[in-house]
């Protein structure tokens, strides 16, 4: 429904509006978006593939510690990283202050310095927190098929770099494309970071056209163009993975026990630095900056404004987690018990929501809800003389609806993975012992699925707690979540005031990251 609503509004608008958008807005914003996606993809691919290969195939100092730590930047939302780097690299920040003290400069006119509020700055910020998507996908591939094939190639005389370039990277191409697709979708979805850094992408243009210029049709038209980009990314990812399947005849345990290439001297130092630098840039710097501000504002933890935002965030995130997990359970259970084409197609269709950028989703959700609210209000006025107001679009319901659409994929994947671990023979055994389908579900499947269901609910809760782009478009008046509270303060140039809320978001985001890090630690 959100996708259909966007295209209906976009293509029912005045043709002159289309001409204006295609002439003046989409080309400029589209080119900025293209360059941001291109350079962010190149940097994340370099860092993600390189670090994954080093920790999977080589032995060097701190490798066992760096391998799980490379996932930590995933806990930092891109907009928080942007605010942190803005303060860190500012004229009064520690970097420029130290630079002036080192070279004896007294004014900004005496030297030139990297401007983080630019396209290169946006590439730096987005790459710093998004490279783990590529790292995670490639690391798994290098640990399984890649290392077994690499051992064979080295016995035939190939050098480590030749093996990496000619064998391991081509074999990891499906994983690389999955990681890069996620990176580009997250980059396209971002609005807080690009607005703060002054890069007017298509996402920011949707927000600006709708709220600042009052053109809903124009925003829908830009959203249509963005959906085409998302569809293009998915097609490229599918084509890149087509017929790219590799299997190993060895067991995973044997493959992961392969001997790593031991590095020493300068090579070991370079490898350690290459893996340490992304952690410092993507995690340590944001936590250092925002944590330092938060420590100086300990009293803000009890500020009514923050407590209100925390309560509302908890409320809408909890509602979204419960609803999303229930829907995910229905889809997964249907796929398990009814293997018809309809059941499978329903799951795939529901999974499309994650690919929709938040601002686009905000428009797609608000239009049908507002149409329903207005129709109901008009009917109630005529029939009963009562005004119902905006029952759906003017409340937290719209936010919960958008969260559910966007994060259903995550919940469904987690719950389905739990179902996959349960043998179908459990169902059949329970039925032969006289249990009905409902009793089998309640007494056998649900107790075994409890860890997967709780994990899915936790992941959705945390992701919705961090979500910004859809929330700022759909929230009612005087309704702030932690993410929008941080956004408002940073938009006024008061990022320090938002530090306490930012630290709460980061602390929540660390929970799933720690779980992933522990799983990596078990496979190191």
C-alpha positions in Angstrom: 0.0 0.0 0.0 2.8 2.6 0.8 4.4 1.9 -2.6 1.1 2.1 -4.5 0.2 5.4 -2.7 3.5 7.0 -3.7 3.1 6.2 -7.4 -0.6 7.3 -7.4 0.3 10.7 -5.9 3.4 11.1 -8.1 1.7 10.3 -11.4 -1.6 12.1 -10.7 0.2 15.4 -10.2 0.4 18.3 -12.7 2.7 17.3 -15.6 4.4 20.7 -15.2 5.4 19.7 -11.7 7.1 16.6 -13.2 9.0 18.8 -15.7 10.2 21.1 -12.9 11.4 18.1 -10.8 13.1 16.4 -13.7 14.8 19.7 -14.7 15.7 21.4 -11.5 15.6 19.0 -8.5 16.3 15.4 -9.5 19.4 16.0 -11.7 21.3 17.9 -9.0 20.2 15.9 -6.0 20.5 12.7 -8.1 24.2 13.4 -9.0 25.1 14.1 -5.4 23.4 10.9 -4.4 25.2 9.0 -7.1 28.6 10.3 -6.0 27.8 9.6 -2.4 26.7 6.0 -3.2 29.7 5.4 -5.5 32.5 6.6 -3.1 30.9 5.2 0.0 30.6 1.8 -1.8 34.3 2.0 -2.9 35.5 2.8 0.6 33.4 0.3 2.4 34.4 -2.4 -0.1 38.1 -1.7 0.4 37.9 -1.6 4.2 35.4 -4.4 4.6 37.0 -6.9 2.1 40.6 -6.1 3.3 39.9 -6.4 7.0 37.8 -9.6 6.5 40.6 -11.2 4.5 43.2 -10.3 7.1 41.4 -11.6 10.1 40.2 -14.8 8.3 43.4 -15.7 6.4 46.3 -14.1 8.4 47.8 -14.2 11.8 49.1 -10.9 13.3 49.1 -9.1 16.7 45.7 -8.4 18.2 43.9 -10.4 15.5 41.7 -12.3 18.0 40.6 -9.0 19.6 40.1 -7.0 16.4 38.1 -9.7 14.6 34.9 -9.2 16.7 35.7 -5.5 17.4 35.4 -4.6 13.7 31.6 -5.0 14.1 31.3 -2.3 16.8 30.6 0.7 14.4 27.3 -0.9 13.6 26.1 0.4 17.0 26.6 4.0 15.8 23.7 5.4 13.7 25.1 7.5 10.8 23.5 10.7 12.1 25.2 10.3 15.5 28.5 9.7 13.7 28.0 12.9 11.7 27.3 15.0 14.8 30.3 13.5 16.5 32.7 14.1 13.6 31.3 17.7 13.2 32.4 18.4 16.8 35.6 16.4 16.6 36.9 18.1 13.4 35.5 21.6 14.2 37.7 24.6 14.6 37.4 24.3 18.4 37.6 20.5 18.4 40.6 18.5 19.6 42.0 17.8 16.1 42.3 21.4 14.9 43.2 22.7 18.3 46.1 20.2 18.4 47.0 21.1 14.8 47.2 24.8 15.5 49.3 24.1 18.7 51.7 21.9 16.8 52.4 24.3 13.9 51.9 27.6 15.8 48.8 28.8 13.8 46.6 31.4 15.5 43.7 31.7 13.1 41.8 29.6 10.6 43.0 32.0 7.9 46.6 30.7 8.5 45.9 27.2 7.3 43.5 25.0 5.3 41.8 22.0 6.9 39.5 19.2 5.8 35.9 20.3 5.9 33.7 17.5 7.2 30.5 19.3 6.1 31.0 18.4 2.5 30.6 15.4 0.2 34.0 13.9 1.2 32.9 14.3 4.8 29.7 12.5 4.2 31.6 9.7 2.5 33.9 9.5 5.5 31.0 9.3 8.0 28.9 6.8 6.1 31.8 4.5 5.3 33.0 4.6 8.9 29.8 3.1 10.3 28.6 1.0 7.3 31.7 -1.0 6.3 30.8 -3.8 8.8 28.0 -4.9 6.4 30.7 -5.9 3.9 33.1 -7.1 6.5 30.5 -9.6 8.0 29.4 -11.0 4.7 33.0 -11.4 3.4 34.4 -12.8 6.6 32.0 -15.7 6.6 32.8 -16.5 3.0 36.6 -16.3 3.5 36.3 -18.6 6.6 34.3 -21.3 4.7 34.9 -21.8 1.0 37.7 -19.1 0.6 40.3 -20.6 3.0 39.9 -24.1 1.7 40.5 -23.0 -1.9 43.3 -20.7 -0.8 45.2 -23.6 0.8 45.0 -25.6 -2.4 46.2 -22.6 -4.5 49.1 -22.0 -2.2 50.3 -25.6 -2.5 50.4 -25.0 -6.3 52.8 -22.1 -5.8 50.6 -19.0 -5.8 51.5 -16.1 -3.6 49.1 -14.9 -0.9 48.2 -11.7 -2.8 47.6 -13.6 -6.0 45.4 -16.1 -4.2 43.4 -13.2 -2.7 42.9 -11.4 -5.9 42.4 -14.3 -8.3 40.5 -16.8 -6.1 39.1 -15.5 -2.8 37.7 -12.2 -4.0 35.9 -13.8 -7.0 34.5 -16.5 -4.8 33.3 -13.9 -2.3 31.5 -11.8 -5.0 28.0 -12.9 -3.9 28.8 -11.9 -0.3 30.4 -8.6 -1.4 27.3 -7.7 -3.4 25.0 -8.5 -0.5 27.1 -6.3 1.8 27.4 -3.4 -0.7 23.6 -3.5 -1.4 22.9 -3.1 2.3 25.5 -0.2 2.5 23.9 1.6 -0.4 20.4 1.1 0.9 21.4 2.5 4.3 23.2 5.4 2.6 20.2 6.2 0.5 18.0 6.0 3.6 20.0 8.5 5.7 18.7 12.0 6.2 20.2 13.2 9.5 23.8 12.9 8.5 23.5 14.3 5.0 21.4 17.3 6.2 23.9 18.1 9.0 26.9 17.7 6.6 25.2 19.9 3.9 24.9 17.3 1.2 21.5 17.6 -0.4 20.7 14.1 -1.6 17.5 12.7 -3.0 16.4 11.7 0.5 16.9 15.2 1.8 15.1 16.6 -1.2 12.0 14.5 -0.3 12.0 16.0 3.2 12.7 19.5 2.0 10.1 19.5 -0.9 7.4 18.2 1.4 7.8 20.0 4.7 9.7 23.2 3.7 8.2 23.8 0.2 4.7 22.3 0.9 4.7 20.2 -2.2 3.5 16.7 -1.4 3.2 15.8 -5.1 6.8 16.9 -5.7 8.1 14.8 -2.8 6.2 11.8 -4.1 7.8 12.2 -7.5 11.2 12.3 -6.0 10.2 9.2 -4.0 9.2 7.4 -7.2 12.7 8.1 -8.6 14.3 6.7 -5.4 12.2 3.5 -5.6 13.6 3.0 -9.1 17.1 3.3 -7.6 16.3 0.7 -4.9 14.9 -1.6 -7.5 18.0 -1.2 -9.6 20.2 -2.0 -6.6 18.3 -5.2 -6.0 18.4 -6.2 -9.6 22.2 -5.7 -9.8 22.7 -7.6 -6.6 20.6 -10.6 -7.9 22.4 -10.6 -11.2 25.8 -10.5 -9.6 24.9 -13.5 -7.4 23.3 -15.5 -10.2 25.2 -18.7 -10.9 27.8 -17.7 -8.4 27.6 -20.7 -6.1 30.5 -22.4 -4.6 30.5 -25.3 -2.2 33.1 -27.0 -0.1 33.3 -30.8 0.3 35.0 -30.3 3.6 33.1 -29.6 6.8 33.0 -26.1 8.3 35.1 -27.2 11.3 37.9 -28.6 9.1 37.9 -25.5 7.0 38.1 -23.1 9.9 41.0 -25.1 11.3 43.1 -24.2 8.3 46.5 -22.7 9.0 46.6 -18.9 8.7 49.4 -17.0 7.0 51.6 -15.7 9.8 52.7 -12.1 9.3 55.7 -10.5 11.0 57.6 -7.2 11.1 56.3 -4.4 9.0 53.6 -6.6 7.4 52.1 -7.5 10.8 52.2 -3.8 11.9 50.4 -2.7 8.7 47.8 -5.5 9.1 47.1 -4.5 12.7 46.8 -0.8 11.8 44.5 -1.5 8.8 42.1 -3.4 11.1 42.5 -1.0 14.1 41.9 2.2 12.2 38.2 1.5 11.1 37.4 0.7 14.8 38.9 4.0 16.0 37.2 6.1 13.3 33.8 4.4 13.3 33.4 3.6 17.0 35.9 5.2 19.3 35.7 8.7 18.0 31.9 9.0 18.2 31.8 7.4 21.6 34.7 9.6 22.8 33.0 12.8 21.6 29.4 12.1 22.6 30.4 10.3 25.8 32.6 13.2 26.9 29.7 15.6 26.4 27.3 13.2 28.2 29.6 13.0 31.2 29.5 16.7 31.6 25.7 16.6 31.5 24.9 13.8 33.9 22.1 15.8 35.4 20.4 15.7 32.0 19.5 12.1 32.5 16.6 13.2 34.7 15.5 16.1 32.4 11.8 15.9 31.8 12.3 16.4 28.0 14.6 13.5 27.8 12.5 11.2 30.0 9.4 12.0 27.9 11.3 11.2 24.7 12.6 8.0 26.3 9.1 7.0 27.3 7.7 7.6 23.8 10.6 5.8 22.2 10.0 2.8 24.4 6.3 2.9 23.8 6.3 3.0 20.0 9.3 0.7 19.7 7.7 -1.9 22.0 4.4 -1.7 20.0 6.3 -2.1 16.7 8.3 -5.0 18.1 5.2 -6.9 19.3 3.2 -6.3 16.1 6.2 -7.1 13.8 7.1 -10.3 15.5 3.5 -11.5 15.4 3.3 -10.8 11.7 6.7 -12.5 11.2 5.5 -15.5 13.1 2.4 -15.8 11.0 4.4 -15.6 7.7 7.1 -18.1 8.9 4.5 -20.5 10.3 2.5 -20.4 7.1 5.6 -21.1 5.1 6.3 -24.1 7.3 2.8 -25.7 7.3 1.6 -24.5 3.8 4.3 -24.7 1.2 2.0 -23.2 -1.5 3.2 -20.5 -3.9 0.9 -18.0 -2.1 2.5 -18.5 1.3 6.0 -18.2 -0.2 5.1 -15.1 -2.2 3.5 -13.4 0.8 6.8 -13.7 2.7 8.8 -12.3 -0.2 6.4 -9.5 -0.7 6.5 -8.5 3.0 10.3 -8.5 2.8 10.3 -5.6 0.3 9.7 -3.0 3.1 13.3 -3.0 4.2 14.5 -1.7 0.9 12.2 1.4 1.0 14.1 4.5 2.4 12.5 5.9 5.5 11.5 9.3 3.9 9.8 7.4 1.0 8.1 5.1 3.4 6.9 8.1 5.4 5.1 9.5 2.4 3.6 6.1 1.5 2.3 5.5 4.9 0.9 9.0 5.6 -1.1 9.4 2.3 -3.4 6.4 2.8 -3.8 7.0 6.5 -4.6 10.7 6.0 -7.1 9.8 3.3 -8.9 7.4 5.6 -8.9 9.9 8.5 -10.3 12.7 6.3 -13.0 10.4 4.9 -14.0 9.2 8.3 -14.0 12.6 9.8 -16.2 14.0 6.9 -18.7 11.1 7.2 -18.9 11.5 11.0 -19.5 15.2 10.7 -22.3 14.7 8.2 -23.9 11.8 10.0 -23.4 12.6 13.7 -22.0 16.1 13.8 -18.8 14.7 15.5 -15.3 15.4 14.4 -13.0 12.4 14.8 -9.8 14.3 13.8 -6.7 12.5 12.7 -7.1 9.2 14.4 -4.3 7.3 12.6 -2.1 9.8 10.7 -2.0 12.3 13.6 -0.9 9.7 16.3 1.9 7.3 17.0 0.0 4.7 15.0 1.6 6.0 11.8 5.1 5.6 13.2 4.4 2.1 14.4 2.9 1.2 11.0 6.0 2.5 9.2 8.3 0.6 11.6 6.4 -2.6 11.0 6.7 -2.3 7.2 10.4 -1.4 7.3 11.6 -4.0 9.9 9.3 -6.9 9.1 12.1 -8.5 7.0 14.4 -8.5 10.0 11.9 -10.2 12.3 10.7 -12.7 9.7 14.3 -13.7 8.9 15.1 -14.3 12.6 11.9 -16.2 13.3 12.2 -18.3 10.2 15.8 -19.2 11.1 14.4 -20.5 14.4 11.8 -22.6 12.6 14.5 -24.0 10.3 16.3 -25.4 13.4 13.2 -27.4 14.4 12.7 -30.6 12.5 9.4 -31.1 10.7 9.3 -34.5 12.5 8.4 -32.6 15.7 5.1 -31.5 14.2 4.3 -35.0 12.9 5.3 -36.7 16.2 3.0 -34.4 18.1 0.1 -35.0 15.7 0.5 -38.8 15.9 0.3 -38.5 19.7 -3.1 -36.9 19.4 -2.3 -33.2 19.5 -4.2 -30.8 17.2 -2.4 -28.2 15.0 -3.1 -25.5 17.6 -1.9 -27.7 20.5 1.2 -28.6 18.6 2.0 -24.9 18.0 1.3 -24.0 21.6 2.9 -26.9 23.4 5.8 -27.9 21.1 6.8 -25.2 18.7 6.4 -22.1 20.7 8.5 -23.2 23.7 11.3 -24.2 21.3 11.0 -20.9 19.4 11.2 -18.6 22.4 14.9 -17.7 21.9 14.3 -16.8 18.2 11.1 -14.8 19.0 12.8 -12.9 21.8 15.8 -12.2 19.6 13.6 -10.9 16.8 11.7 -8.6 19.2 14.9 -7.3 20.6 16.4 -6.5 17.2 13.2 -4.7 16.0 13.0 -2.8 19.3 16.6 -1.5 19.0 16.4 -0.7 15.3 13.2 1.3 15.7 14.7 3.1 18.7 17.4 4.4 16.3 15.2 5.1 13.3 15.1 8.7 12.3 14.1 9.3 8.6 10.5 8.0 8.7 9.9 9.3 12.3 10.6 12.9 11.6 8.0 12.9 8.8 5.3 10.9 10.7 5.5 12.1 14.3 2.6 14.2 15.7 3.2 17.7 17.0 5.2 17.8 20.3 6.1 14.1 19.9 9.8 13.3 20.2 11.6 10.0 20.3 15.2 9.8 21.3 16.3 10.0 17.7 14.2 13.1 16.8 15.3 14.8 20.0 18.9 14.3 19.0 18.1 15.5 15.5 16.3 18.7 16.8 19.2 19.7 19.0 21.8 19.0 16.3 19.8 21.0 13.8 20.0 24.0 16.1 23.8 23.6 16.4 23.4 22.2 19.9 24.8 18.7 19.4 26.3 18.7 22.9 22.8 19.0 24.4 21.8 15.8 22.5 24.7 13.8 23.8 22.8 12.1 26.7 20.1 10.8 24.3 22.8 9.8 21.8 24.6 7.7 24.4 21.4 5.9 25.3 20.8 5.1 21.6 24.4 3.8 21.2 24.1 1.7 24.4 21.0 0.1 23.1 22.6 -0.5 19.7 25.5 -2.2 21.3 23.3 -5.1 22.4 22.9 -6.8 19.0 26.4 -5.9 18.0 27.8 -7.7 21.1 25.7 -10.7 20.2 27.2 -10.7 16.7 30.7 -10.1 18.1 30.3 -13.1 20.5 29.3 -15.3 17.6 32.4 -14.2 15.6 34.5 -14.8 18.7 33.4 -18.4 18.7 34.5 -18.9 15.1 37.8 -17.1 15.3 
